[in-house]
Each structure stands twice: as C-alpha cells, then as structure tokens.
Amino acid sequence: MDFERVLRTFIGFFDEQGIRYVVIGGLAVHAYGRLRPTKDADFGVDLDNQRRVIAFAESVGYETINDSRAFSNHVHADPTMGRVDFMYFDEMTAAKIFAVASENRLIEGISARVAAPGHLAMMKALSMKNFPQRALYEGDDVRVLLEVPGVNVAEVREYYERQGLLGLFDAIRKAR
C-alpha cells in the first residue's frame, strides 16, 4: 500500500472540505513510537460527515464493504490504494477527541492530526472487545500508548472497566 498517496488523498479531501479528522489505528500508534506492520489507513471523523466521506471514497475508486453508524470500511482494486477504514464520532466524543489531537509525523514528508495516545488506547479496547483475537498485537499497542508522557492511565483503565475489559487492561499493564 502506498501510504503517502492514500494519506495525501484523504487528508487533502478533509482539508479542502473543512472536515475535522484524526488519524487512528496502526499509523497513529506508529506516530507514538510503535513500529509494526499495518495494512490499512484508519481515520476518525464526525458522524455528521459520514455520507460525504463514503461518497468521496467511492468517487476515488474505493468499494464500500461495510457501512454502519460507527464504522465504514473500503477497499480499492488498486493494491497501492489498499484499504481505508473510518470510525465516526458522535458530537460529544468528537469534541473530546479533536480537542486534544495533535499534529504528528506519520511517514516521511507527511504530518497529520493524530488522536491522543489515551484516546487511541480506548479505541483499542473496542477493537479487542469486538475481535478478541486482536488482543495480542493490540495489547502491545496499548502498552506503548500508556507509556507516552501525559497519558491519564486511570482514565483509560476506567474506560476498560466500563467495557468489561478490566482483566485485559491489567494483563496488558503487567506484561510490561
């Protein structure tokens, strides 16, 4: 996958259209120091922009393979464009996430707004809850994110507890 091309395509669209966004997923974790392979680009955007984002993805050749209120997933026939996933935030969640997102270098020559490490760790909780088989590599991501200076570990722990994942959170913390 040509991450530079994909990032420029979508970030350019977001900027041109005035759509708030953050990079999430593996590319975002990379910005905080964990280097691991990733096969897609993940973005978080306002729920109010979901239809516009999906229409744009389809206009540049992506096929929508999943479309729900919270997520959409898209794959391109051209392997260099790969897969792009979107998480849609309601207004309350968006306000929290966008307020503390920061500009970070993702790959050579490209910086973008990236979700804060604590928020990313919370998003990883949802991923592991929905897909328990992801706990091995997602847990390593969470471990790295929790060590970023300034992360409110207690807040992240409370979120895992609300999701019924306190045992998983504690196991991730112990594996350091």
Backbone bond lengths (Angstrom), bond angles and torsions (degrees), N, CA, C in turn:
res aa  C-N    CA-C-N  psi(-1)  N-CA   C-N-CA  omega(-1)  CA-C   N-CA-C  phi
1 M - - - 1.451 - - 1.531 108.67 -
2 D 1.293 115.26 137.20 1.464 121.76 178.20 1.533 107.96 -91.12
3 F 1.344 115.63 86.92 1.462 120.16 -175.84 1.518 112.34 -59.59
4 E 1.312 117.30 -36.90 1.467 119.63 179.86 1.527 109.84 -59.94
5 R 1.302 116.94 -47.66 1.469 121.37 -178.72 1.533 111.31 -62.94
6 V 1.323 116.00 -44.44 1.467 120.30 -178.97 1.525 110.48 -65.70
7 L 1.324 116.90 -46.67 1.462 120.03 179.49 1.523 111.27 -61.05
8 R 1.317 116.76 -45.56 1.478 119.40 179.49 1.531 111.07 -61.98
9 T 1.322 116.60 -39.41 1.466 120.42 179.68 1.520 111.10 -61.00
10 F 1.332 116.70 -52.34 1.464 119.32 -174.12 1.527 112.37 -78.34
11 I 1.315 118.36 -41.02 1.466 119.54 178.47 1.529 109.83 -63.36
12 G 1.325 116.77 -39.30 1.463 120.02 175.99 1.523 111.59 -59.78
13 F 1.315 116.52 -43.63 1.470 121.03 177.63 1.529 110.67 -62.28
14 F 1.336 116.50 -48.64 1.471 119.61 -179.55 1.525 111.15 -58.45
15 D 1.324 116.05 -46.30 1.462 120.29 -178.82 1.531 111.19 -64.56
16 E 1.319 116.59 -44.77 1.468 121.20 -179.20 1.526 111.51 -62.40
17 Q 1.322 116.27 -37.61 1.466 121.40 -176.37 1.529 113.40 -91.88
18 G 1.331 117.31 -3.70 1.464 120.25 -178.41 1.516 113.35 68.68
19 I 1.324 116.24 32.03 1.472 121.59 -179.71 1.526 108.73 -93.25
20 R 1.342 115.28 124.77 1.462 119.15 175.77 1.524 108.25 -69.34
21 Y 1.328 115.72 140.11 1.460 120.60 -179.64 1.516 109.28 -150.30
22 V 1.307 115.39 161.53 1.460 123.25 166.51 1.515 107.30 -140.38
23 V 1.315 115.26 148.56 1.456 120.47 171.49 1.528 106.36 -83.05
24 I 1.317 115.79 136.54 1.456 122.05 179.02 1.529 107.51 -131.04
25 G 1.312 118.34 -172.69 1.454 121.66 175.97 1.512 113.86 72.19
26 G 1.323 115.67 -156.06 1.459 122.51 -174.30 1.517 114.18 -59.79
27 L 1.329 117.82 -39.71 1.464 119.63 178.37 1.529 111.57 -63.95
28 A 1.316 116.68 -37.25 1.458 120.22 178.61 1.525 110.94 -68.25
29 V 1.312 117.14 -42.18 1.464 120.92 178.32 1.524 109.42 -62.46
30 H 1.314 116.35 -37.30 1.469 121.58 175.85 1.530 110.47 -56.84
31 A 1.324 117.20 -39.72 1.462 121.36 -179.52 1.530 111.81 -63.48
32 Y 1.345 116.38 -21.34 1.467 120.65 179.51 1.527 112.35 -102.34
33 G 1.326 116.55 12.06 1.455 119.13 169.66 1.507 118.01 107.73
34 R 1.324 119.64 -1.45 1.467 119.96 178.08 1.517 108.75 -99.54
35 L 1.288 115.69 112.37 1.457 120.61 178.24 1.516 108.87 -94.10
36 R 1.315 114.82 115.16 1.458 120.48 176.24 1.518 108.07 -148.65
37 P 1.313 116.36 154.74 1.468 118.27 178.97 1.531 110.96 -63.29
38 T 1.292 115.70 143.90 1.460 121.24 172.02 1.520 107.61 -139.67
39 K 1.309 115.75 148.37 1.457 121.00 -174.48 1.524 112.98 -108.39
40 D 1.343 116.85 -1.68 1.455 118.70 -175.24 1.522 110.61 -146.83
41 A 1.308 114.68 172.31 1.459 121.99 172.72 1.524 107.03 -113.48
42 D 1.324 115.70 134.41 1.463 121.25 -176.74 1.522 109.45 -121.96
43 F 1.327 115.25 136.50 1.456 121.33 179.45 1.518 109.69 -132.16
44 G 1.316 116.04 149.12 1.454 122.43 169.76 1.513 108.10 -111.11
45 V 1.338 116.61 133.93 1.468 122.02 179.44 1.527 109.28 -140.60
46 D 1.328 115.02 166.74 1.468 120.58 176.11 1.528 110.77 -62.13
47 L 1.317 115.97 138.72 1.459 121.54 175.82 1.526 111.32 -56.59
48 D 1.323 116.86 -34.83 1.472 120.69 -179.85 1.523 113.17 -61.17
49 N 1.323 117.38 -19.91 1.469 121.15 -178.74 1.531 113.22 -101.37
50 Q 1.308 117.23 7.50 1.464 120.70 -175.55 1.531 112.45 -54.17
51 R 1.309 118.39 -50.38 1.473 121.13 -177.19 1.522 110.91 -61.64
52 R 1.333 117.59 -41.25 1.469 121.36 179.84 1.520 110.97 -64.69
53 V 1.317 117.03 -41.54 1.463 121.39 -179.04 1.531 110.20 -65.44
54 I 1.315 116.36 -46.09 1.463 119.85 179.70 1.533 110.29 -63.54
55 A 1.322 117.16 -43.91 1.473 120.48 179.06 1.524 110.46 -60.17
56 F 1.340 117.34 -41.65 1.455 119.57 178.73 1.526 110.72 -64.66
57 A 1.330 117.20 -47.16 1.467 120.21 179.90 1.529 110.28 -55.52
58 E 1.308 116.14 -44.73 1.466 119.84 179.67 1.526 111.11 -67.41
59 S 1.323 117.91 -33.75 1.464 120.95 -179.43 1.528 112.69 -67.86
60 V 1.330 116.75 -23.16 1.470 120.03 178.36 1.531 111.28 -102.90
61 G 1.337 116.14 17.76 1.455 120.59 169.94 1.514 117.55 99.96
62 Y 1.323 118.36 5.84 1.463 120.28 177.97 1.524 110.11 -83.67
63 E 1.310 116.14 141.78 1.459 122.24 172.62 1.523 107.16 -97.20
64 T 1.320 116.46 131.01 1.461 120.76 177.45 1.520 108.21 -80.41
65 I 1.341 115.93 120.20 1.464 119.98 -179.24 1.522 112.41 -104.60
66 N 1.331 116.69 -13.48 1.460 121.62 175.32 1.519 107.39 -155.54
67 D 1.325 114.93 139.10 1.456 120.42 179.51 1.526 107.44 -147.61
68 S 1.334 116.45 104.76 1.458 121.20 175.74 1.516 108.07 -125.73
69 R 1.308 117.28 178.58 1.463 120.55 -178.88 1.525 111.33 -61.02
70 A 1.303 118.16 -34.25 1.464 121.19 -173.73 1.525 114.33 -98.76
71 F 1.332 118.12 -23.15 1.461 121.08 -172.75 1.519 110.84 -143.66
72 S 1.329 115.41 155.24 1.461 120.50 162.95 1.520 107.26 -143.91
73 N 1.320 114.54 147.84 1.464 122.05 -177.51 1.515 108.07 -128.69
74 H 1.355 115.08 139.75 1.461 120.50 -173.10 1.519 109.49 -139.73
75 V 1.315 115.36 140.21 1.464 120.40 178.55 1.523 108.54 -128.59
76 H 1.312 115.10 143.79 1.466 121.68 -177.99 1.523 108.44 -107.67
77 A 1.318 117.30 144.05 1.468 121.40 177.44 1.532 110.99 -65.77
78 D 1.327 116.72 -28.76 1.467 121.58 177.66 1.526 108.00 -82.57
79 P 1.327 118.59 113.48 1.464 120.17 -176.46 1.528 113.77 -59.25
80 T 1.336 118.45 -22.02 1.461 118.86 178.27 1.534 111.35 -71.66
81 M 1.335 117.00 -19.48 1.463 120.98 177.48 1.525 111.30 -93.71
82 G 1.322 117.70 -19.84 1.459 123.57 170.37 1.512 116.34 54.56
83 R 1.315 113.01 -142.59 1.462 122.13 -175.95 1.528 109.45 -114.67
84 V 1.341 114.68 140.88 1.455 121.60 177.14 1.532 107.23 -130.32
85 D 1.342 115.01 131.67 1.460 120.97 179.38 1.521 109.61 -120.28
86 F 1.323 115.56 144.92 1.461 121.59 179.17 1.522 109.91 -125.35
87 M 1.324 115.21 138.91 1.456 122.69 170.75 1.520 105.27 -111.87
88 Y 1.345 116.31 133.15 1.451 121.24 -176.76 1.526 109.93 -107.38
89 F 1.336 115.59 126.67 1.458 122.22 -176.25 1.514 110.92 -101.01
90 D 1.342 116.21 133.79 1.461 118.97 170.56 1.526 107.91 -68.16
91 E 1.314 117.47 169.45 1.468 120.96 -171.59 1.521 112.60 -60.88
92 M 1.327 117.91 -40.55 1.466 119.89 -178.75 1.533 111.02 -65.68
93 T 1.315 116.74 -45.26 1.459 121.17 178.75 1.523 110.47 -66.26
94 A 1.320 116.56 -43.22 1.466 121.08 179.68 1.525 110.61 -58.40
95 A 1.316 116.95 -43.93 1.467 120.01 -178.86 1.526 110.48 -58.75
96 K 1.320 117.04 -42.50 1.468 120.82 179.90 1.530 111.59 -67.28
97 I 1.317 116.45 -45.89 1.464 120.47 -175.04 1.523 111.91 -70.93
98 F 1.324 117.42 -46.01 1.462 119.88 -177.65 1.527 112.12 -69.37
99 A 1.329 117.51 -28.73 1.463 120.74 -177.98 1.524 112.89 -64.09
100 V 1.329 117.27 -30.21 1.472 119.58 -175.59 1.523 113.28 -116.59
101 A 1.325 116.89 6.12 1.473 119.54 175.16 1.520 108.52 -65.85
102 S 1.313 116.37 153.20 1.468 119.16 -179.17 1.520 110.24 -136.97
103 E 1.308 114.42 156.27 1.466 121.48 177.68 1.531 107.94 -73.57
104 N 1.315 116.66 126.47 1.466 122.32 -179.69 1.519 110.04 -137.72
105 R 1.303 115.73 151.08 1.460 121.38 174.88 1.529 107.68 -76.53
106 L 1.314 115.98 126.78 1.463 121.07 179.94 1.519 111.18 -98.34
107 I 1.319 114.70 -52.85 1.463 121.59 176.92 1.519 106.70 -141.69
108 E 1.287 116.65 170.00 1.471 120.84 -178.72 1.524 109.99 -51.28
109 G 1.323 116.00 120.49 1.452 121.28 175.55 1.515 115.67 86.53
110 I 1.329 118.96 -2.01 1.459 119.70 -178.75 1.524 110.18 -132.74
111 S 1.324 113.62 122.14 1.452 121.77 171.37 1.520 107.39 -117.18
112 A 1.322 115.91 152.86 1.460 120.17 -179.06 1.516 109.24 -157.33
113 R 1.326 115.23 167.89 1.462 120.89 175.02 1.518 107.96 -70.54
114 V 1.326 115.79 126.98 1.460 122.29 -177.66 1.526 108.28 -122.30
115 A 1.312 116.31 138.38 1.462 120.58 177.45 1.526 109.69 -59.87
116 A 1.325 116.07 147.69 1.460 121.92 178.74 1.534 109.88 -62.48
117 P 1.329 117.44 150.90 1.463 120.03 -176.27 1.530 113.89 -59.57
118 G 1.320 118.12 -37.44 1.465 119.23 177.69 1.514 112.07 -63.92
119 H 1.337 116.63 -40.98 1.462 120.03 177.73 1.527 111.13 -66.39
120 L 1.323 116.26 -39.65 1.465 118.83 177.08 1.526 110.90 -61.32
121 A 1.334 116.68 -41.82 1.467 120.37 178.79 1.523 110.60 -60.95
122 M 1.336 116.75 -36.78 1.467 120.23 177.72 1.524 110.89 -69.08
123 M 1.336 117.17 -39.55 1.469 120.20 177.17 1.519 110.57 -62.45
124 K 1.328 116.18 -36.05 1.467 120.57 178.13 1.524 110.41 -63.29
125 A 1.337 117.41 -31.19 1.470 120.28 176.74 1.521 110.46 -59.96
126 L 1.336 116.17 -44.19 1.469 119.52 179.12 1.514 110.90 -63.61
127 S 1.317 116.60 -40.76 1.461 120.37 178.82 1.532 110.78 -60.61
128 M 1.323 116.33 -45.55 1.472 119.48 -178.20 1.523 111.82 -72.11
129 K 1.319 116.61 -30.80 1.468 119.68 177.06 1.525 110.26 -67.52
130 N 1.336 116.08 -43.20 1.462 120.61 -178.50 1.520 113.07 -77.84
131 F 1.332 117.09 -28.12 1.464 122.49 -177.44 1.533 108.70 -137.04
132 P 1.334 117.94 79.84 1.471 121.05 -175.10 1.526 114.35 -54.44
133 Q 1.315 118.06 -27.05 1.465 120.70 179.92 1.527 111.94 -65.12
134 R 1.314 117.74 -15.26 1.462 121.49 179.65 1.531 113.18 -82.55
135 A 1.312 116.81 -5.69 1.474 120.18 -173.04 1.525 112.45 -58.65
136 L 1.311 117.91 -33.00 1.459 119.41 -176.78 1.530 111.56 -61.28
137 Y 1.333 117.33 -56.20 1.468 117.91 -178.02 1.522 112.39 -82.39
138 E 1.326 118.13 -32.10 1.463 119.80 177.37 1.528 110.08 -66.56
139 G 1.329 116.81 -36.22 1.459 120.54 177.57 1.513 111.66 -61.26
140 D 1.329 117.11 -39.74 1.467 120.30 176.12 1.525 110.80 -64.50
141 D 1.341 116.74 -37.99 1.468 119.83 175.96 1.528 109.96 -61.05
142 V 1.321 116.62 -46.63 1.461 121.09 -178.16 1.527 110.38 -61.76
143 R 1.299 116.71 -41.98 1.474 121.02 179.34 1.534 110.38 -57.01
144 V 1.318 117.19 -45.98 1.467 121.58 178.68 1.533 110.23 -64.58
145 L 1.315 117.34 -44.65 1.461 121.11 -177.76 1.529 112.13 -63.07
146 L 1.319 117.06 -37.52 1.458 120.60 -179.21 1.526 112.69 -69.61
147 E 1.321 116.22 -17.68 1.464 120.10 179.84 1.533 113.26 -92.00
148 V 1.317 117.06 -3.08 1.462 119.99 176.91 1.533 107.87 -69.68
149 P 1.329 117.80 129.69 1.464 120.05 -179.90 1.533 112.36 -53.70
150 G 1.314 115.40 135.75 1.456 121.54 176.96 1.514 115.39 94.40
151 V 1.330 118.56 -7.12 1.464 120.41 -179.91 1.529 108.94 -70.20
152 N 1.319 115.85 133.52 1.457 121.33 177.01 1.535 107.78 -85.61
153 V 1.316 115.77 90.35 1.467 121.79 -175.46 1.527 110.56 -62.09
154 A 1.317 117.50 -37.24 1.469 120.75 179.71 1.533 111.02 -62.25
155 E 1.320 116.63 -40.25 1.466 120.76 178.61 1.532 110.63 -65.46
156 V 1.320 116.77 -42.18 1.466 120.59 178.40 1.531 109.63 -64.83
157 R 1.318 116.55 -43.32 1.472 120.85 179.46 1.531 110.49 -59.95
158 E 1.332 116.34 -43.23 1.465 121.02 178.89 1.533 110.71 -61.02
159 Y 1.324 116.91 -39.58 1.457 120.85 178.55 1.535 109.97 -63.33
160 Y 1.333 117.16 -45.15 1.462 120.51 177.92 1.527 110.48 -60.74
161 E 1.314 116.60 -38.73 1.463 120.34 178.36 1.526 110.37 -62.93
162 R 1.343 117.12 -44.51 1.469 120.43 178.28 1.524 112.01 -61.83
163 Q 1.329 116.98 -29.46 1.469 121.21 179.43 1.534 112.06 -85.32
164 G 1.323 117.47 0.04 1.463 121.22 -178.14 1.519 112.48 76.79
165 L 1.329 116.94 25.07 1.463 121.83 -174.98 1.532 112.86 -120.20
166 L 1.325 117.06 25.61 1.458 119.92 -177.03 1.530 111.36 -61.16
167 G 1.326 117.53 -40.63 1.473 120.29 178.41 1.521 111.24 -60.93
168 L 1.312 116.97 -40.51 1.456 121.35 177.81 1.533 110.19 -64.99
169 F 1.323 116.82 -44.43 1.459 120.44 179.09 1.534 110.18 -58.87
170 D 1.311 116.19 -47.43 1.466 119.58 -179.09 1.527 111.33 -63.50
171 A 1.325 117.36 -37.16 1.470 120.78 177.88 1.530 110.76 -65.82
172 I 1.309 116.32 -40.10 1.473 120.45 177.58 1.525 110.01 -62.20
173 R 1.321 116.50 -44.00 1.470 120.85 -179.53 1.531 111.50 -65.39
174 K 1.319 117.81 -37.65 1.472 121.61 -178.61 1.517 112.08 -71.79
175 A 1.326 116.73 -25.87 1.473 120.81 -175.73 1.527 113.19 -75.63
176 R 1.313 117.65 1.10 1.470 121.34 -178.73 1.495 112.38 -57.29
